[in-house]
């Protein structure tokens, strides 16, 4: 059980790094979606 307390911190660090990476990917995706929607709106197909 000596190595047990270290495990959650390792998981937290990995999850934190993954979350940062995922959030950056998500922001890129959201900006692409927003650009696409703006383009559609400017095109008049949404109206």
Backbone as ProteinMPNN parsed JSONL, in Angstrom:
{"seq_chain_A": "XXXXXXXXXXXXXXXXXXXXXXXXXXXXXXXXXXXXXXXXXXXXXXX", "coords_chain_A": {"N_chain_A": [[0.833, -1.206, 0.0], [2.189, 1.099, -0.023], [2.814, 2.439, -2.346], [0.425, 3.405, -3.092], [-0.736, 6.051, -2.398], [0.537, 7.754, -4.224], [-0.577, 7.265, -6.643], [-3.172, 8.584, -7.282], [-2.316, 11.254, -7.662], [-0.673, 11.074, -9.885], [-2.557, 10.295, -11.772], [-4.167, 12.554, -11.699], [-2.4, 14.481, -12.699], [-1.965, 13.505, -15.288], [-4.582, 13.578, -16.254], [-5.036, 16.299, -16.094], [-3.202, 17.312, -17.986], [-4.225, 16.099, -20.255], [-6.723, 17.263, -20.287], [-6.109, 19.938, -20.758], [-5.073, 19.723, -23.348], [-7.305, 18.706, -24.685], [-9.128, 20.781, -24.327], [-7.947, 22.802, -25.802], [-8.096, 21.709, -28.346], [-10.851, 21.613, -28.525], [-11.522, 24.323, -28.487], [-10.432, 25.149, -30.892], [-12.006, 23.657, -32.627], [-14.522, 24.752, -32.034], [-14.152, 27.385, -32.907], [-13.873, 26.925, -35.616], [-16.407, 25.918, -36.209], [-17.947, 28.164, -35.57], [-17.002, 29.958, -37.506], [-17.896, 28.663, -39.794], [-20.663, 28.784, -39.392], [-21.065, 31.54, -39.389], [-20.361, 32.059, -41.987], [-22.377, 30.664, -43.319], [-24.551, 32.131, -42.421], [-23.994, 34.633, -43.494], [-24.214, 33.962, -46.089], [-26.87, 33.607, -46.366], [-28.359, 31.342, -46.287], [-29.216, 30.406, -43.882], [-31.266, 32.07, -43.182]], "CA_chain_A": [[0.0, 0.0, 0.0], [3.058, 2.27, 0.068], [2.759, 3.172, -3.613], [-0.965, 3.772, -3.385], [-1.036, 7.485, -2.365], [1.089, 8.45, -5.383], [-1.373, 6.968, -7.837], [-4.143, 9.635, -7.64], [-1.658, 12.468, -8.146], [-0.251, 10.779, -11.261], [-3.772, 10.334, -12.587], [-4.592, 13.956, -11.781], [-1.488, 15.178, -13.608], [-2.248, 13.051, -16.65], [-5.903, 14.088, -16.622], [-4.892, 17.738, -16.286], [-2.542, 17.525, -19.267], [-5.17, 15.697, -21.297], [-7.807, 18.25, -20.306], [-5.585, 21.128, -21.438], [-4.985, 19.385, -24.768], [-8.663, 18.557, -25.202], [-9.787, 22.088, -24.352], [-7.396, 23.555, -26.927], [-8.71, 21.119, -29.538], [-12.258, 21.999, -28.53], [-11.62, 25.736, -28.855], [-10.176, 25.205, -32.339], [-13.202, 23.124, -33.276], [-15.597, 25.727, -31.863], [-13.895, 28.529, -33.779], [-14.178, 26.482, -36.983], [-17.869, 25.84, -36.314], [-18.445, 29.536, -35.592], [-16.675, 30.516, -38.813], [-18.799, 28.029, -40.754], [-22.01, 29.321, -39.173], [-21.059, 32.931, -39.849], [-20.346, 31.997, -43.447], [-23.731, 30.267, -43.727], [-25.451, 33.244, -42.131], [-23.698, 35.678, -44.476], [-24.67, 33.442, -47.378], [-28.317, 33.776, -46.389], [-29.034, 30.036, -46.303], [-29.835, 30.214, -42.564], [-32.501, 32.846, -43.159]], "C_chain_A": [[0.869, 1.258, 0.0], [2.986, 3.107, -1.212], [1.376, 3.703, -3.941], [-1.229, 5.287, -3.395], [-0.504, 8.254, -3.574], [0.192, 8.33, -6.606], [-2.362, 8.075, -8.213], [-3.484, 10.891, -8.191], [-1.184, 12.27, -9.58], [-1.449, 10.872, -12.197], [-4.236, 11.773, -12.777], [-3.722, 14.721, -12.765], [-1.779, 14.798, -15.054], [-3.584, 13.6, -17.131], [-5.831, 15.583, -16.89], [-4.259, 18.045, -17.631], [-3.491, 17.196, -20.408], [-6.282, 16.724, -21.419], [-7.353, 19.517, -21.018], [-5.567, 20.887, -22.939], [-6.376, 19.331, -25.384], [-9.352, 19.909, -25.305], [-9.248, 22.929, -25.502], [-7.971, 23.026, -28.233], [-10.158, 21.568, -29.664], [-12.414, 23.452, -28.956], [-11.374, 25.912, -30.351], [-11.413, 24.748, -33.097], [-14.347, 24.121, -33.202], [-15.39, 26.924, -32.777], [-14.19, 28.16, -35.231], [-15.685, 26.427, -37.197], [-18.461, 27.242, -36.401], [-18.184, 30.187, -36.943], [-17.631, 29.967, -39.867], [-20.206, 28.6, -40.626], [-22.097, 30.761, -39.65], [-21.105, 32.965, -41.372], [-21.741, 31.643, -43.968], [-24.701, 31.427, -43.548], [-25.254, 34.362, -43.153], [-24.2, 35.257, -45.857], [-26.183, 33.576, -47.504], [-29.067, 32.457, -46.386], [-29.717, 29.763, -44.964], [-31.161, 30.957, -42.487], [-33.485, 32.196, -44.114]], "O_chain_A": [[0.34, 2.37, 0.021], [3.084, 4.333, -1.166], [1.184, 4.374, -4.955], [-1.886, 5.774, -4.315], [-1.046, 9.306, -3.915], [0.204, 9.187, -7.489], [-2.391, 8.476, -9.377], [-4.029, 11.531, -9.091], [-1.277, 13.184, -10.399], [-1.364, 11.455, -13.278], [-4.645, 12.166, -13.87], [-4.223, 15.509, -13.567], [-1.835, 15.657, -15.934], [-3.708, 14.035, -18.276], [-6.485, 16.085, -17.805], [-4.718, 18.937, -18.344], [-3.558, 17.918, -21.403], [-6.736, 17.025, -22.523], [-8.11, 20.105, -21.789], [-5.995, 21.742, -23.715], [-6.598, 19.851, -26.477], [-10.084, 20.16, -26.262], [-9.998, 23.688, -26.116], [-8.299, 23.804, -29.129], [-10.636, 21.867, -30.759], [-13.335, 23.783, -29.704], [-12.028, 26.727, -31.001], [-11.818, 25.368, -34.08], [-15.065, 24.322, -34.182], [-16.349, 27.428, -33.361], [-14.697, 28.984, -35.992], [-16.183, 26.84, -38.244], [-19.364, 27.492, -37.2], [-19.046, 30.89, -37.47], [-18.116, 30.705, -40.724], [-20.866, 28.869, -41.63], [-23.095, 31.158, -40.252], [-21.797, 33.79, -41.968], [-22.226, 32.24, -44.929], [-25.555, 31.679, -44.397], [-26.22, 34.965, -43.62], [-24.562, 36.096, -46.682], [-26.716, 33.65, -48.611], [-30.295, 32.45, -46.473], [-30.674, 28.992, -44.897], [-32.081, 30.516, -41.797], [-34.608, 32.677, -44.265]]}, "name": "protein", "num_of_chains": 1, "seq": "XXXXXXXXXXXXXXXXXXXXXXXXXXXXXXXXXXXXXXXXXXXXXXX"}
